[in-house]
Amino acid sequence: MIPPVLLHAFGFEVIMESDGTQVLSLFREMNPDVCVLDVMLPNKDGFTIAGEIRELNGRVPIIFLTAKTQTDDLVKGFSVGGNDYIRKPFSMEELIVRIENALRFRDPAAKASNGKDTLQIGNYNFNVARQLLSGYEEERKLSFRESELLKLLYENRDKIIDRKDILNLLWGNDSFFNSRNLDVYITKLRSYLKEDEMLEIITIKGVGYRFVVG
């Protein structure tokens, strides 16, 4: 249990819920700026809750707290839309830094689309809010991470975007594990966009990527 008084001391307004079945209704009511979810909540686990939150809100940062150390659990957390992971035991200083980091990187991503709900990416339509990519008589529901990465690449189209900048913006750090995740998501996006020959995500070796929109 996180002592709310310590978070209050750093200027955060804290709402606590220990019953996993009540978290989603509380989220709807309070619309928080960041969610810190314990993976092992009673009655409903944090991964399930995160997936439900992502159905309602694709942008709110989600930080998982867990005593688990298996890689599969880390992968699962990111695949359901988590932004960060903290292993127990942890210090309050680490938690504060992670929360502040999540909040800092949330705002640029939220502003970057300039209020557009739908982006025309070559022959594809990308509904940012619904995370839907459609084109060539096919509609695909993207994951939170896929959506954020595609939007970031498109907003920087025809420019070289540094790999570390992508990792810091979308994951909060450029760790080896996050770097490998980025490789996986780039491969997925290339597959999703392959029907349009005018679109290409080019790897700039040792630097990053350039999204060419012909």
N, C-alpha and C positions, 0 to 999 in steps of 0.2 A: 504494500500500500504506500503510495506517495504521500508524504505529509503536505497537505495543501498550504499550511502556514508558511512553509519554506518557499513555495512558489509565489505566494502573496508578497513575500518580502522582496521578490524581484520584479514586482509590478504586474504579475499575471492574475487575472480573474479565473478561478478554478471551479469547475463543476465536476463532482465525483459520482460514479455509479459502479457498484461492485457486482451487480447482477447482469450477466450478459444479455438476458432477454429484454432488459429495459434500456439498453444503450441506444438503440436506433430511435426510439420514441423521444429520448432526451436530445439526441442529435437534431431531430426535426424541430424540436421546440426551441433549442438554444442556438443552432447554427454556429458552432464554434469556429475559431480561426485555425486551430490545430487539434488533432486527436492523438492522444497517447493511449494505446491499447495494450493491455496485458494479454498475451497469447492464451494463457490458461485461466481466463475468466470462468466462473461457475455458470452452468446452464447453457452457455453458448460461447464457443471459442472466439478469440480475437480475429482469426483469419476469416471466419464466416461473417463476423460483424463488419470487417473492412470491406468485404465484397458487397454487402448491403449498403454501406455508406457510399461506395463508389457508384452504385446505381442512382443515388440521389445527388451526389456531388462529385464531379470529376477532378476538382482542384484542391480541396482541403488537404493539407499535409497530414499523413498518417505515420506515426512512429510506433513501432512494436517494442514491447518489453518482453523478454523471454529468458528462461533459464536453459532453454534448449541450445544445443551447439551444432546439431546436424546441418549439413549444407542443404539438404532437402527442405528443411524448415525455412531457411533463408530464402531459397528460391520460391517457395510457396508464398512467403510474405510479400515479396516483390511482385509476383505474378498476379496477386489479387489487388494490387494497387498501392502497396506500402511504399513510403518514401525513405524510411530509415529504420534501423534495427539497433536496439541496445540490449546487450546481454547482462543478466543479473549475475552477481551483484554489481551495482553501478553507483557512482557518486552523484550527488545533486548537481555538482558543477558540470559534470558531463551531460546530464539531462537538460540543464539550462542552456548549454551551448547548442545542443541538438535542436531544441525548440526554437531558439533564436535563429539558428541557421535555416530551419524549415520555413519560418516566417519571412526571412529575408529573401529567400529564393522563390517564394510563392508569388510575390507581387509583380516582378518583371514578367513572369510567364502569363499572369492574368491580364496584364496590360498589352502584351505583345500582339494579340490578334486584332487590336484596334476596334473592338466591339463587333467584329464580324462573326456571325454564327456559322456561315458556310464559306469555305474556301474552294475556289476553282483551281485544281492542281492538274494541269494538262487536261486530259479527258475524264478526269475523276472529279467528283464532288466530295468534299470532306466536311461533314457536319461536326464542328468542333464540340459543341455542347453535348451532342448525343454520341460522339465518338464513332460515327458511322462513315465509312468510306464506300462510295458507290460509283460504279462505272462498268461498262461492257456487260450490261445486264446482270450485274452481281452486286450485292450489298454485303459489306463485311463490318461486323462490330469489332472495333479495336479495343485492346486493353488500355488502361489509363496510361501506362508508360509508352506504349506504341503511339498513342494519340499525341502525347506531349512531345515526343521525339519528332514525329512527322510535322507537327506544327512549327517546331523550332527550326527544322531544316528548311521548311518552306519560307518562313519569315526571313531566312538568311540565304535564300536561293541564289545560285550563281556566284556565291561568295564562299571562300574557304572558312569553315568554322572549326576552331581548335577543339580537338578531342577532349582536352582537360576542361574547357569551358562547358562542353555538353555535360560531362560527368558532374561537374560542380553545380550546374544549374538544375539538372534533373534528379541527381542522386545525392547531392550535398557534399560529395568528396570523390576523389579519383583513385580509390583503392583498387587493388588487383581484381577483387571479386566484382566490383561494379563495372570495371573495364571489360571483363569477359561478358557481363550482361549486355553491355552496349553492343558488342560484336553480334550477339544473338539477335537483338532488336533491329540492327541495321540489316541483317540477313532477311529477317521477316519482312521489313518494309520493302526491300528490293523485290521480294516475291510478290507482295501485294500489288506493286506498281508495274509489274513486268509487261502487262499488255500494251502499255503506252510506250512506244519506242523512243519518244522524245523526252522521256523522264529517265534520269540516271543519277544514282547516288555514287559518286566517285570517291574512292579512298585516296587521300593524299598521304603517302607513306611518311610516317614520323610526325605528321602534323594533325590531320583530322579528316574532314569530309567536305565535299562540295556537291550540293544538290542542283543538278543541271535541269532546268525546265526549258526545253527547246521552243 
